[in-house]
Amino acid sequence: MNHSVSIKNLFIIWIVVLCATLPISSLFPFLYFMVRDFNIAETEADIGSYAGYVGSTFMLGRCLTSVMWGMISDRYGRKPVIIIGVITVVIFNTLFGLSTSFWMAILMRFLLGSLNGLLGPVKAYATEIFREEHQSLGLSTVSAAWGIGLIIGPALGGYLAQPVEKYPNIFAKDSFWDKFPYVLPCFVISGFALVVSIVCIWIPETLHNHKESNEFIDDAEAIENGSSGNKKDKNMIHKKENLLLNWPLMSSIIAYCVFSLHDIAYQEVFSLWAVAPPKLGGLNFTTDVVGDVLAVSGISLIIYQILLYPSVERACGPIGIARISAILSIPLLQSFSFMTMLSGTILFLVICGASILKNLLAVTVTTGLFLIQNRVVEQHQRGAANGLSMTAMSLFKAVGPAAGGAVLTWSQKRMDASFLPGPHMVFFALNIVEAVGILMLFKPFLAEKKKTQRVQLN
């Protein structure tokens, strides 16, 4: 493989996925305070429920349009869908930061989710821009950029929200930044998206379709070597199959959905629990301390994905390591509720260590499932398959923040309960979801890859 081409391709995938992912969870550290400022919640404990609704509308929007964007990318190419998705982040993420009411925030998040349909096509793009032996590298880059975006996003939100309170020497009181205390992290992410949208003008298209014979050529070969495909491809036609009947694909998508529900609920619960007051079982952190914890996790994730994951995956296989990671995360997550007994530096160090481990385990599971999904379908259906995956995952992720916020609110109202009081209950509920996901990583549920269905012409 041409080394310079592979680095460039990885960089393209990295920045596009990061751009799509940063807005998803950047709001979590300041969402509690944003909803409080909207003055819509009746009691302090109810803030979590309203915050959950704002967190969920992005995924609801994406759920409704993912298959459509996948089909558009199969018909017109990956590149236009990627560019539209990046420009959507520039516009609607900025408008979300300028929200002055609960309903404006809900609407902007919904539009951001429904028009940002690039994550499914970019996974297809990542498998097509490399030859088969390097596809795991492309998809682990998608997974790593996704995981890091879900961590750096909240870190940015934590550091940059309410800048007038945090950095009074730079941001004056009664200024624009005081009137819109949550717009700065949104501006930074939208500025990054603007740069990415310009870079995307020069990225190569990977959907090569020979119109005269309706054949699809080997994209990676064409991109890396400038060739126009293999001669043997001219003797092949693709047998189009119903994706819903492809059980190896569907079983991996369903398992992926369950882990996605768990991950997004965890992201929301962790941020809301960390800033909640001690009387509600929280850690009483400020948003920038939450930002510190998530930034340390993000750096660790980059190191892990580059240095450790490829060799671990080779040793255990993508599903073997996913099973081990999912099982280990159960006792780790339940231990979070006992951290309220700690304080000061010890609390910060323990929560950092636990957060690093939790995020490494989560990204290991999703990378394994990404790999399976893209290996069990033909190229001409890959956009649609990833669109289907995104739709199902977005539906589960739409439920996640609302359910997480509701369970957190309920748990905060039962601090004196004899069975699993306060935060013990919310982490126990997250573990039940994880346990269901673990069962789905084993046979008979998770099916093996079928042989590729291609018909040889005489």
N, C-alpha and C positions, 0 to 999 in steps of 0.2 A: 504494500500500500504506500502511495506517495505521502511522505510524512507531513510536508507543508500543507497539502490538501486536507489531510485528516485533522490537523490542528485548526485550520480555518473552519472546517465543517463543524467540529466540536464547539468552537467559539460561537458560531451562528446559532446552533441549537441552544447553547447555554444562555445567551442573552435574550433570545426569544421566549424561552420557557420562564426565565427569571422575570421578564416583563409581564407575562401573563399571571404569574403566581404572586408577585409582591402585593398587588391590591387585595388578594383574597383575605389575608389575615392581618394586614398592617393596621387595621382598625381595632383589633382585639384589646390592646393595652389601654387605649383611650375611650373605647366604646362605653364603658361603665360611666365615665365622666361626661361623655357626649350626651348619652341618654338622660343622665341626671340634669344636665343643663337644658334639655328640651322640656323639662318639668311635666312629663307625661306619666311617670310612675307615682303611684299613690304612697307606697312606703319604700324604704331603702332596700328591703329584701326583694321587692318587685322589679328593681332595675334589671336584674339578671334575665328575667323573662322578656322584657322589651328589647334588651341587647341581643338576645337570641333571635328575635324576629328580623332585626337588621342584618345580623350575620347570615341568616338563612336565605334572604331574598336574592342574593347574588347567585347562589347555587340553583335556586328555583328557575331563574332566568336562563341559566346555562342548560339546565335539564330540558327546557322546552325547545331549545334550538340546536343542540349538539349534533343530532342526526342530520339535520338540514345542512349544517356547515360541513359535516363529513361528506355528504353527497355532493355538495358544491365543489369540495376539494378533489373528489374523484372525477368530477366532470370538467372543471375549469383549471385545476391545478392547485397545489398546496400554497404556492406563493401569494396569490391574491387574498386568500383567506387569512394567512398569517399577517399580511399588511393591514387588512381591515381590523383584525383583532387588536393589533398594537395601537392603531389610531384611536380605537374605542377607549383604550386605557387612558390615553392623553386627555380626551375630552371629559368622559364621565367620572373618572377618578378625581379630577380637579373639582368638578361640580359637587361631588359627594363631600369633599372637604369644606365647601362653601355652604353646606346645608344649614338652614336656619330652623327647620322643623323636623319632627320625627318622620312625617310622610314624605318630605322631600328626600330625606336620607334613604328611605325605603325605595322610592322610585329610581333614584340615581344608581343604587346598588343593583336593582333589577335590570336596568338598561345596560349597565356595565357587564353583567353576567350574560344577558341574552345576545349581545352583539359581539362579545369576545369569544369567538368559537375556534380559537386557534390551537388549543391544547391537543385535541384529537388528531387534526392534520399534522401537527408538528411531531407527534409520535410516529405517524406513518413516514414522515419526512426523514426522521432519524434512522429508520430501518432501511430506507431506500437510498440514502446518500452514501451508505457503506455497503460493501459486499457482506455476504452472510457471516463469514468468520469474524467480522468486526461489528456486527449488529449489537452485540451485548454492550460494547463500548458506547455506541450511540444512545442506546436506551438507558444505560446506567447514568449517562450524562443528563438525559431528560429527568430521570428520577432524582439525581443529586441536585440539579438546578431547582426542581420542584420542591424538594425537602428544604433546601437552603433558602428559597424564596419564602416558604412558610415560616421560616425562623428569622431571616433578616427583615422581612416585612414588619412583623411585630416589634423587632428591635428598633427600626426606624420610627415606627409609631410611638414607641415608648420614649425615645430620646427627643423627638422633635415636636410632639404634641404639647400644647400649653407653653410655647417658648417664652412668653412674657414672664411667667412665674419662674421658669428654670434659668433663663439667661437674660435677666433684666438689663444688663449692661449693653446688650446688642438690640433687644426688642423693647421698644418703649411702651409704657402703659397708654391705653386709649388709642393705640395705633391700629392699623388693619389687622395685625397679628393678634391683638387683644380681642377685637370684635369676632375674628374667626380663629379661635385657638387651636383648631384641629386641621387647618388647611396646609400647614408647612410640610408634614410627612407626605401628604397627597401631592403637593407641588413637586417634591423631590422625585417621587416615583413617576409622575407624569412627565417630568423633564427627561428622565432616563428613557421612558417609552418613546419620547419624541426623537431622541438620538437613534434608538433602535429602529424606528420606522424609516429613518433616512438610510441606515445601513441595509435594511431589507430590500431596498431598490436593486441592489447588486447581487442578491443571493441567487443561486441557480435553481431552476425548477427541476423537480425530480419525477414528475408524472409524465413519462414519455409514452405517447400513444401513436402507433402506426395506423393512421386513419384508413389506408387502403385495405388492410387485412385485419384491422381491429386487434392487433397484437400489442403486447406490452413488452418492452425490452428491459434488459438488465440495467437499471438506472446507475447503480454504483459504478459499473464498468464504463458506462458512457461518460459519467461525470469525471471519474478519475483518469481515464485514458483517452478521452475525446473520441471514443469509438461510437458507432451507431448500433451497437448491440451484437449479440452472438448469432452466427448463422443458424445454429441449431434451433434458436427460438422461432425461426421462420417455419419450422415444421411442427410447432406446438400450438395448440389452442387451449384456452382456459375453460374449464368446466365451472360455470357459475353456480354456487351453492347457496342455499338459504342459510344466512348467518345464524338465525335463531335455532336451526337444527344442528349446528356445529357445537356439540356438547363440550369438547375440549376448550373452545372459546368461551362458551356461555358459563361453564363452571368456574373458569378463572375470573371472568367478569363479576360473577356473583360474590366470589370470595373477596375480590378487590373492592367491591362496594361495601361489604361489611367492615373491612379494615379502614376504608375511607371515612365511613360514618364514625368509627371510633376515633380516628386521627383528628378530624375537624372538631368533634365534640371535646376531645382532650385539649386542643389548642384554645378553644373558647373558655372551657372550664378553668384551665390553668391560669390564664390571664385574669379572669374575673375573681377567682379564688385568691390569687396572689395579692390583688389590690384591696380585697374586702377587709373590713375591720375585724380585730380579734373576737369581738362579741358575736360575730357571724361565722367564726371558725376560720377566718382568713389570716394571711400573713402580714397584712397592713403595709405591703411594699408600695413605693411610689412607682410611677410609670417608667422612670429611667432605671430603677433597679430591675424591673421586669425586663427592660431593654438589655441590661447587662447580662442577665441570665441567658436570654435568647441569643445574644451576640456570641457568647462563649460556645453555646450549642452549635451555632452556625459554622463557626471556625472549625470545630471538632468534626462536623459533618463533611466539610470539604476535605480535610486530611484523611478521614476514613474512606471516603468514596474514591479518592485518587490512589492512596497507598495500600489500603487493606482489602476493600471489597472484592476487587478482581480475583485475588488469590484465594480468599475465603469461598467465593462462588465456585471457583474451579475445584476446590477440595470437596465441597459438600453438595454442589449443584444448587440452582436457584431455589428449588422448592425445599430441599433439605435445610438450607440455612434460613429460609423463611419460617419453617416450622419451629426451629430452635429459637429464633428471635421472638416469635409470637408467644411461645411458652414462657420465656424468661421475663417478658414484660409484665406478666400478671403480678408476681410478688413485688416487682419494682413499683408498679403503679399503686398498689395498696399501701405501700410504705409512705407514700406522699402525705396521707392524712395524719401520720404521726409526727410530721415535721413541724407542726404547730407548737410542739413542746420545746423546740429549740429557739434560739434568738441570736442576734448579732452576726458576727463573722462566721460562726459555725453553721448557722442556718443558711447563710448565703452559699458557703462552700458545698454543703450537703445538697441544697436545691440545685446548684449548678451541676454537680456530679450526676444527680438523678435525671435532670433534664437532658444532659448529653446522652446518657445511656438510652433513655426513652426514645429520643429522636433517631439515634443510630439504629435501634431495633426496628422502629417503624419504617424507615427508608429501606432497610434490608428486605422487609416483607413486600413492599410495593414494587421494588425493582424486579424481584423474582416473578411477580405476577405480570408486570409490564412485558417481560421477556417472553413468557408463554403466549400472551395475547397476540403478539406480533408474529410469532413463529407458526401459529396454527391457521393463518389465512393467507390466501394468494395476494399478490401486490394490488391487483385491480379491485380488491374489496377491502384493502387495508384502511383507507380513509373512512369508509362506512363502518367497519368493525371498531375502529377507534372512536368514531362518533357514537356508536351504540354503547360502547364502554363509558364514554363521557356522560351520556344521557343518564344511564343507570346510576353511575357514580354521583352525578350532580343531584339526582333525586334523593339519594341517601344522604349526601352532604347538605342538602337543603333541610332535611329533618334534623341533622346533627346539632347545629348551634341552638335551634329552638328547643330541642329536647334537652340538650346539655344545660342551657340557661334555666329551663323549667325545673329540672331535677336539682340544680344548684339552689334555686330559690326555695324549693320544697325542703331540701336538706338544711338550709339556713334557718328554717322555721321550726326545725325539730332538734335544736341543739341539746336538749335535755332528754332525748329519747334513750331508752335502755339498750335498744338494738341498733347498732351502727349509727351513732349520733353524728349530726353535722356533716363535715366533709367526708367522713368514713363511708357514708351512704353514696355520695356522688362518685367516688372512686370505685366503689364496689359495682355500681351500675355500669361504669365504663368497662370494668373487667368482665362483666357478663357478655357484653358485645364482643370483646376480644376472644373470649372462650368459644363463642359461636363461630368466629372467623377461623380459629385453630381447627375445629372439627372439619371445616370446609377445605383445609389444606391436605386432607388425607383421602385415599380411596375409600369407598367407591365414588365419593363426590367429585373430587378433582380428577379429570380424565387425562389420559396420555394423548399426545399428539398423533393425529392420523397421518398416513402417508399423503403427500401432496397429490391433489387430484388434477392431473394433466393427462391429456389424451394425445398419443403420438399418431401423426398422420402418415400413411404410407405414401 
